[in-house]
Amino acid sequence: MSDLFGRLKSGAEKVAFEADKMSRLSRAKGELDKIKNQLQVQYATLGEKFYNGRETGAVSGPEFDEICQAIASLNQEVEAKDAEVQRIDAETYGGQAPQPAQPSVFRQAQPQPTSDQPASVPTTPPAAVKTTKFCPNCGTELPQEIKFCTNCGSKV
């Protein structure tokens, strides 16, 4: 009988671990998307200033340096958050507390949608739209029966 209770307790602990893992993973992915959107805003600002500066012949200066520094900082945040997402996703239940994130080597981020655009733009035909919906917070396409966004965790 005690073996049954031990297995039930172990199973409950595993379910709690997986629920916590999914919550942390979803939160980290949402934060990662927000940082990537901020990065895209900086890239757009840099492009606009460069274009306007090129037209006037003044394509250098502190305003470009400031934007480039902001982009470098956001790239580091993206990489750190991406490493956290990968670390959380790779976790397995072992009856021990999750380990803190390890620092990672930073790399250039891939372009993402701008902050005024949802992360996922619907491209499905109208007939398929009836079985899906979109998160009002991040724009992720979701199955109709989902109550919480799998990307950012918001109630839909």
Secondary structure, DSSP 8 states (H G I E B T S, - for coil): -HHHHHHHHHHHHHHHHHHHHHHHHHHHHHHHHHHHHHHHHHHHHHHHHHHHHHHHT---SHHHHHHHHHHHHHHHHHHHHHHHHHHHHH----SS------------------TTS-SS---S-HHHHTTEEE-TTT--EEETT-SB-TTT--B-
